[in-house]
Amino acid sequence: MSAQTGVREVGLACADILTLHKRPELPQETQVRGAAYAIGTVYARVELCYNPDIEHTKPLPEDPFSRNAATGTAHFPTPAYQQQEIVFQRAFDVLRQAVAGHAFPAASVAITCDGNLIALKAVGRLTYEASAPEVTTATIFDLASVSKVVATTTMAMILYERGLLDLEMPVAAVAPEFAAGDNRRREVTLHQLLAHSSGLPAYEKLFLRAQSREDLLAAAFATPLVADPGTRAEYSDIGFIILGTALERIADERLDRFCQREIFGPLGMTHTTFNPESALRLSIPPTVDDVTFRHRVIQGEVQDENAGVLGGVAGHAGLFATAEDVATFAHAMLNGGRPILRAETLALFTSREPGPVGTSRALGWDTPSSPSQSGKYFSASSFGHLGYTGTSLWMDPARQLSVTLLTNRTWPDTRNQGIKEVRPAFHDAVIEALEASP
């Protein structure tokens, strides 16, 4: 049996074993021993797949507030934005001027601080036409790559806590097809996918040669490495497409279903979803008039073409939400992850990676660089993420502050880069306003 065949066969056995934790008819001893056998020949550390005794990088003590997400109670920031027009006048002016200057036609913002929702504001219209409907604070936006943290990374954190995910697990252990053709690929770990240090390229137009979800995933798994694993930080959509699929195999469940039950539901994020219902689409800001690939206005469906071919559910993009729902998620993160995560898990995933040299990445999350789209005031302990459609979420634990900014800056043709000046100016104005407040 060749090494490649052996990895494939053991990897498939591993994928099968991953579902054993859901089979109560099997005694616990059988489950754990089976998991160890399945992956023992893939790599040396026999603590992968299902292992309730997994030794975490940081200890995860018992905490009644962050147990099973299915039994968690939703916690919301307290509405306290009666004075927002006075306190944040200059920050809101930044957004109004951006709309007037066609940086984007629509924006919605939510700000939390010390457990309070201190701003909830919408400006602009769905498009630049004067007849277009105005946006409201209930408007749902395409989050683009903010999906990577609200959905995919949070799913990874939950699976890590439950002993189902080892960060140093080779990708090939759960996706044997990834190992083909280049021996370096067997070295790529889930940790490196999360940290964007896998050696995979930033982006590929896989949709041009894929007609189905299966075709596109096959193309993603076969995408050549452009660097040795662990040697270079390069933000990679391809890596997160692969990561999303790996997490689905580990959980034995689709990403959207897992996230609905374990994240959105427990947090009360009732306006957050993949693939919004058709009845909602006309109220969602359009993101692009696609004249080259889909040949239609993209409204209420994911802007990212690769995610579109994947059916709107992908590890790198596809989530839609209101600013208030994203702020609710941020409130939970600033509360140490409660009620869906433990503080130790969140600290591990949001700490900046020590390498490769020059990286600003944590596990799934980003941290402020210099210069940063979060502006100049967010502390070194801050974490967040940007989205291609003009979305962003930044959190500063030192200030107990979160800022959610959602726009459709890609309308009508994705070329507008004005958001790069608007984001830092807006974040700076927010913090300056808070520091000036009594």
N, C-alpha and C positions, 0 to 999 in steps of 0.2 A: 504493500500500500504506500503510495507516495505521500510526502509531507503535506502537499496541498489537499489531497483527498482526505487525509487524516484530520486536518483542521476542519474541513467541511463536515465530515461525519460527526466529529465531536461537537462542533458548533451546533449542529442540528439537534444532537442529544441534549445539549445545554438548553436550547430553546424549548424543547419538550419539557425538561425538568422545571423550567421557570413556572409552569402552570401547576406544579404539584402542591404549592401552598394553598391552592383553591380546592383541593380534594380532601375533605375531612375524613373520608373512609381510610386514608393512608395514615398510619401512625407517624408521629413527628420524627422518630428515629429514622424511619424509611425515607422520609422527605429529605432530611439533611444529608444522610449518607448518599442518597441518589444524586443530589446536587454536587457533592464533592467528587463523586466518581465521574460525573459528566464532564467536568471541566478540569480535572486533575492533569490531563495530558496536554491541555492547551497552553498553560503556563503554570509556574511553580506555586503560586499562592492559592491554596484551596479554600477560598472564602468568598466565592462568587455565587452568582445566581441566587437562589433562595437560601439564605443563611441568617437566621434570626440572631446568631451570636457574632455577627460581623463586627470586627474591631475598627471603629471609626477613627478618622484622623483626630477628631476631637470628641471627648466623651459627651454622650447625650443623656443627661439624667432624666429621671421621671418628672413629668410636668403635666398636671391634670388639665391645664389649659390648652395644651398642644398635642393631644392625643389624636385618635382617628378623626380625620377631617369630616367624615360622614356624620359624626355626632357633635361636631363643633357648633357653637352658637355664633351667628353673624354679629360682628361688631362694626358699628359705623361711626365715622367722625361726627361730632356734634355740630349741627348747622349754626354758624355764627358769622354770617357774612352781611349783616345789615348795614355795616359801614364800609362795604367794599368800594363803593364809588368814590368815597373820600380818601380812604387809605391807599388804594391802588390806582388812583386816577392816572398817574404818569405811566404805570405799567400797562394799563388798558389803552392809553393813548399810543403806546408802541404798537399794539395790535391794530388799532384803528388806522394808524398811518400805514401799516404794512398792507392792509386791505386796500386802502386808497392807492398805494403804490404798486398794486398787483403782485405782491409777494405771494399771496394766496387769497382766494375769495372768501374763505370761511375759517373761523377759529373758535374753539371752545376751550376754556381753561378751568381748572379746579386746583385750589391751593389748600393744603392742610397744615396746621401748626399746633403743636401741643395737644393733639387729639381733637382739634376743632376744624371744621370746614370753614375757612375764613374768606374764601372767594369761590364763586361759581358764576362764570360769565361767558357769554357767547357774543361774537361780533361777525358781521358780514352776511353774505348770502351763499347759497349752494354754488353758484357760479358768478361770474362778473356781470351778467346781465341784470339790469335794473328790475326786470320782471321776475327774476328768480326768487324762490321762497327764502325768507330769512332763516338763519340757523338759530336754534334755541339751545338751552342747556341740556335738553333731552335728545339732541341730535347725535346719532351714532356715526362714528368715523372708522375708516379702515386704519387699524393700528400699524400695519406693515411690520417692521422688525421689532417693534415693541412687543409683538407676539412672542418673541424669543424669550423674554423674561416673564411676562405675565402668565404665559402658558407653558412653554417647553422647559425652561429652567426651573420653574416652580414644580412641575411634574418630576423633574430629576431630583430636586431636593426632597420631595415626599418619598420617592422610591429609595433614595439614599437612607433616609431616616428609618425606613421599615426593613432595612437589611436586604433589599432586593437589588441594589445597585452598588457596585464597587467602582470607585472612580478610576482605578487603575486597570479595570477590565479592558482587554483588547477589543476593539470594535469587531474584529473577526470572530470573537467568541459568540456573539449574538447575530452577526451578519457575515457568515462565512464567505459570501460572494465578494465582500470587500477586499479579501486577501489576494485575489487573483492578480497575477502579472508582475508584481513588484514586491520583493521580500520586505521592503521597508513598511509596506502597508500593514504587516502583521504586528508592527510595533506601535501603531496608532491606538491610543486609548480613548475612552469616553472623556476622561479628564482633558485631554488635548482638544477634543471637539468642543467642549464647553469653553475652554480657554482660547480658542482660535489659534492654536499652535500645532495643528495636526500636519501641516505641510500641504493641505488642500488649497486650491485657488479661491480667490474671493467670490467669483461669480462666473457662471457659464450659462449661455443661452441654450439650456438643455431642451427647452420647449420647441426649438426649431427642428429637432430630430426625434421627438417623442410624441406619439399620438395618444398615449394613455398613461394612467398613473403607473402601471407596471413598467412601461417603457422608460418613463422619466426616472423612476427609482433605479432601474438597471443602469441608466446613463450616469446617475449620480454616484452609484457604487463603483463605477468603472472610471470615474474622473481621475486623471493622472495627478500624482503629487507634484508640486512645484518646488518643494523644499523637503529636507529631511525632517521627520517628525521631531517636534520640540525645539527646533533651531530658529524658527522665525515666527513672529506673531503677524498673522494676516487674517483680518476679519473675513469669515467665510460663510456665505449662504449655503454653499454645498455641504459644508460640515454640519450645519444645523438641519438640513434635509435628512442627512444620514442619521444624525442624533435623534431626530424625532421618530424615525422608523425603528431605531434600536430601542428607544424607550417603549414604543408600542409593543415590541416583541417581549421585552422584559415584563411589562405589565399585563401582557396578553389582552390588550384592549386598545381601541383607537384613541388617539390623542384627544380628540374633541370630547368624547364621552368621559374619559378619565378626568379631564379638566372641569367639565360641567359638574360631575359628582364630587370631586375632591377639592376644587378651588372656587369656582364661580358660585355654586350652590351654597356651600358653607359660609361664604363671605356675603351672600345676598346680592351678588352682582347680576341683577335680573336683566340688564340690558347689554350683556356681553355674550358673544356667540361667534362661532364660525358659520359661514354661509347664512347670512340673514334671510329671513323669510321674504318671499317675493313681494308681499304686501308692504314691507318696510322700505323697499329699495328706492322708491322715488323720493323718500325723505332723507336719504343718505347722500352726503356731498359726493359728486362724481370725482374720480381721480385722474382720468385720462380719456381723451378721444383717440382711441387706438385705431390708427389707420394702416398699420403695418402687419399686425398679427391677428387680432380678433375682429377687426373691422367693425367696431361699434363703440359707443360710449360705455365706459366701464363705471357703473354706478350700482352700489350694493353688492358687488362681487369683487373679489380680491384683485388689486391692481397688479401684483407680481405675477408675471406670466408662468413661471415655473410652478408656483403655488396653484395657479388656475388649472394647469394640466393635471396637477395632483388632486383635483377635486375640491379645492378651496380649503383643505385641511392639511397643513404642513408644519414642520418644526420651525421653519424660518419666517413664516408669514401666514396671514389668513384670518386673524382675529379682528373682530369689530367690537367697539364699545363706546359708551359715553365717557366724557371726562370725569363725571361724578363716580362712575363705576371704577375707573382706573384709580381715582383718589381713594376709594374704599379699599382697594387692593394695597395701595401705598400705605394707608393707615395701618393695615395689618402688619406690613413689613416693618414699619417704625415702632410697632408694638411687639417687636421681637418675633414676628411671624405668627403670633397667635391670631386666631385659633387653629390654624392649619399647619404650622411649623414650630419647631423649637428654635430658641434664640441661638443656640450653638450651631445649628445647621445653617441658619441664615448668615451668621458671622463667617463661617467657613467659605460659603459660596460668594460672599460679597467682598472678601479681602483681596486686594490686588495680588496677582501672581508675581512671584519673584523673578520669573523669566518667561520667555526669552528677553534679552536686553531691550529696553525701551517700551515694553508692553504696558498698556493702561488697563488691560483686561483682568477681570476676576473670573469666576466660573459662571459663564453665561452673561454676567453683568459687565458693565463698563464702569470705570472710575474717572474722575476729572483729570484731564491731561492739561497741558499748557501750550497754546490756549485751548479752552474747552467750550463746547456748545452750552454748557451749564453756566457760563459766565465766569467771573473772577472771584466770587465769594463763597462758593460751596466748599466745605471743608474736605480734608484729605480722606475722611471716613465716608464720604458720600458715594453713592452708587446710583446707576440709572441706565438708560438706553435710549437710542434714537430710532426713528422709523423713516423709511424712504419717502413716504407720502407727506412728510412734514410733521410727524408726531414725535413726542418725547416725554419721558418720565424721569425726573431726578429727585432723589431723596437725600437728606442730610440728617443723619442721626444726631449729630452734635447740636443742631438747631431744632430737632424734632419737626422738620419741615419737608413737605413734598410739593412739587410743582408738576402738574400735568398740563401739557400743551398739545392740543390736537388741531391739525389743519389739513387742508387738501392742496398743498403747495404744488403738487404735480399737475394740477389742472391748468391748461388743457393738454400739454404735451411733454411734461416732465423736465423741460429744459430750465425752468426758473430756479435759480439758486439763492434767491433773496432770503430764504429761511435761515441761511447761515449767518446773516447779520442780525436777523430778528431774534433768534433764540437767545443768544447771550445778552443782548440788550434787554429783553424782557425779563430774564432771570435776574439780572443785575438790578433792574428797577423794582422787582418784587422784594429783594432782600434789603435794598436801600429804604423802601417804604416801611418794612418791618422794623428796621433799626431806628427809623425816625419816629415811630409810633411810641406813645407814652406807655 
